[in-house]
Amino acid sequence: MLLAALFFLLWIFIGIFVSLFIVQGVRQGLFPGLFSGSVQGASSNASAPPSDVSIPGVGKVNVDCVNKLNLSQDSLSKLSQPNGVNSMPAEDKVKFESCITQKESATPSASPS
């Protein structure tokens, strides 16, 4: 009889501890996904990539357009080289130029005198 009473008291304390843990977690926002389904949609919008990216020597480029072109990694890596688009193969260059939304203006370099 005494052992059964200790067993029940032990489980009552464990239940109180778990209940306090859950209440504290809800207060701190530990379980937002369980109570509202709209939180996931908001987080995916926050991590959406930008639609236009500025590439030095090229200008602003539409990312979605470039992804649809399926250019080779070699062609894309050449964008970071000093020649930029000029070092790409001719067919990739023509495809890529259709995705440029705003060309970078050529700045005249100062000639040493």
Kinemage of the C-alpha trace (Angstrom):
@kinemage 1
@onewidth
@group {chain A} dominant
@subgroup {mainchain}
@vectorlist {calphas} color= white
{ca met a 1} P 0.000 0.000 0.000
{ca leu a 2} L 2.812 2.394 0.885
{ca leu a 3} L 4.683 1.494 -2.294
{ca ala a 4} L 1.595 2.239 -4.416
{ca ala a 5} L 1.168 5.658 -2.765
{ca leu a 6} L 4.837 6.542 -3.460
{ca phe a 7} L 4.393 5.408 -7.061
{ca phe a 8} L 1.373 7.679 -7.554
{ca leu a 9} L 3.094 10.634 -5.859
{ca leu a 10} L 6.118 10.187 -8.101
{ca trp a 11} L 3.955 10.283 -11.229
{ca ile a 12} L 2.053 13.299 -9.949
{ca phe a 13} L 5.342 15.208 -9.592
{ca ile a 14} L 6.472 14.105 -13.045
{ca gly a 15} L 3.121 15.229 -14.495
{ca ile a 16} L 3.402 18.629 -12.824
{ca phe a 17} L 6.960 19.048 -14.154
{ca val a 18} L 5.950 18.140 -17.718
{ca ser a 19} L 2.936 20.470 -17.530
{ca leu a 20} L 5.134 23.355 -16.349
{ca phe a 21} L 7.607 22.631 -19.131
{ca ile a 22} L 4.838 22.752 -21.757
{ca val a 23} L 3.312 25.958 -20.335
{ca gln a 24} L 6.716 27.669 -20.250
{ca gly a 25} L 7.451 26.500 -23.795
{ca val a 26} L 4.174 27.941 -25.060
{ca arg a 27} L 4.911 31.267 -23.338
{ca gln a 28} L 8.338 31.460 -24.979
{ca gly a 29} L 7.004 30.473 -28.404
{ca leu a 30} L 8.628 27.044 -28.475
{ca phe a 31} L 5.708 25.367 -30.248
{ca pro a 32} L 4.422 27.869 -32.862
{ca gly a 33} L 4.062 25.264 -35.613
{ca leu a 34} L 1.679 23.151 -33.550
{ca phe a 35} L -0.930 25.862 -33.051
{ca ser a 36} L -0.882 27.842 -36.312
{ca gly a 37} L -0.267 26.621 -39.845
{ca ser a 38} L 0.510 30.050 -41.316
{ca val a 39} L 3.933 30.339 -39.670
{ca gln a 40} L 5.569 28.038 -42.225
{ca gly a 41} L 4.334 30.124 -45.159
{ca ala a 42} L 5.717 33.307 -43.632
{ca ser a 43} L 9.137 31.771 -43.065
{ca ser a 44} L 9.412 30.591 -46.676
{ca asn a 45} L 8.705 34.124 -47.922
{ca ala a 46} L 11.423 35.551 -45.695
{ca ser a 47} L 14.053 33.245 -47.160
{ca ala a 48} L 13.081 33.764 -50.814
{ca pro a 49} L 16.065 34.670 -53.003
{ca pro a 50} L 16.124 38.092 -54.678
{ca ser a 51} L 14.769 38.292 -58.222
{ca asp a 52} L 17.514 40.608 -59.518
{ca val a 53} L 21.191 40.440 -58.608
{ca ser a 54} L 23.872 42.965 -59.447
{ca ile a 55} L 26.970 41.366 -61.003
{ca pro a 56} L 30.073 43.587 -61.283
{ca gly a 57} L 30.989 44.250 -64.905
{ca val a 58} L 27.627 42.963 -66.161
{ca gly a 59} L 24.817 44.802 -64.373
{ca lys a 60} L 21.509 43.623 -62.908
{ca val a 61} L 20.556 40.078 -63.889
{ca asn a 62} L 17.236 38.257 -63.403
{ca val a 63} L 18.028 35.126 -61.359
{ca asp a 64} L 14.925 33.199 -62.438
{ca cys a 65} L 15.770 33.757 -66.100
{ca val a 66} L 19.350 32.493 -65.612
{ca asn a 67} L 18.100 29.411 -63.749
{ca lys a 68} L 15.743 28.567 -66.622
{ca leu a 69} L 18.603 28.761 -69.146
{ca asn a 70} L 20.440 25.792 -67.570
{ca leu a 71} L 23.855 27.246 -68.361
{ca ser a 72} L 26.894 25.110 -67.596
{ca gln a 73} L 28.862 25.644 -64.399
{ca asp a 74} L 31.837 26.605 -66.561
{ca ser a 75} L 29.886 29.434 -68.213
{ca leu a 76} L 28.568 30.701 -64.895
{ca ser a 77} L 32.003 30.602 -63.281
{ca lys a 78} L 33.382 32.753 -66.098
{ca leu a 79} L 31.150 35.604 -64.915
{ca ser a 80} L 33.452 36.155 -61.957
{ca gln a 81} L 36.512 36.481 -64.198
{ca pro a 82} L 37.725 39.911 -65.314
{ca asn a 83} L 36.300 39.557 -68.861
{ca gly a 84} L 32.887 38.532 -67.487
{ca val a 85} L 30.353 37.810 -70.227
{ca asn a 86} L 32.970 38.181 -72.973
{ca ser a 87} L 34.768 35.015 -71.826
{ca met a 88} L 31.606 32.885 -72.143
{ca pro a 89} L 30.933 30.724 -75.236
{ca ala a 90} L 29.017 32.605 -77.945
{ca glu a 91} L 25.735 30.696 -77.614
{ca asp a 92} L 25.719 31.013 -73.816
{ca lys a 93} L 26.562 34.693 -74.120
{ca val a 94} L 23.535 35.334 -76.355
{ca lys a 95} L 21.260 33.420 -73.966
{ca phe a 96} L 22.670 35.189 -70.912
{ca glu a 97} L 22.325 38.684 -72.389
{ca ser a 98} L 18.554 38.164 -72.636
{ca cys a 99} L 18.481 37.913 -68.813
{ca ile a 100} L 20.270 41.211 -68.159
{ca thr a 101} L 17.667 43.682 -66.908
{ca gln a 102} L 19.961 46.703 -66.544
{ca lys a 103} L 23.394 46.854 -68.107
{ca glu a 104} L 26.190 48.392 -66.089
{ca ser a 105} L 27.311 51.667 -67.585
{ca ala a 106} L 30.868 51.622 -68.834
{ca thr a 107} L 32.931 54.026 -66.789
{ca pro a 108} L 35.818 55.588 -68.693
{ca ser a 109} L 39.119 54.854 -67.066
{ca ala a 110} L 41.348 57.801 -66.295
{ca ser a 111} L 44.345 57.900 -68.541
{ca pro a 112} L 47.638 58.639 -66.856
{ca ser a 113} L 49.211 61.910 -68.021
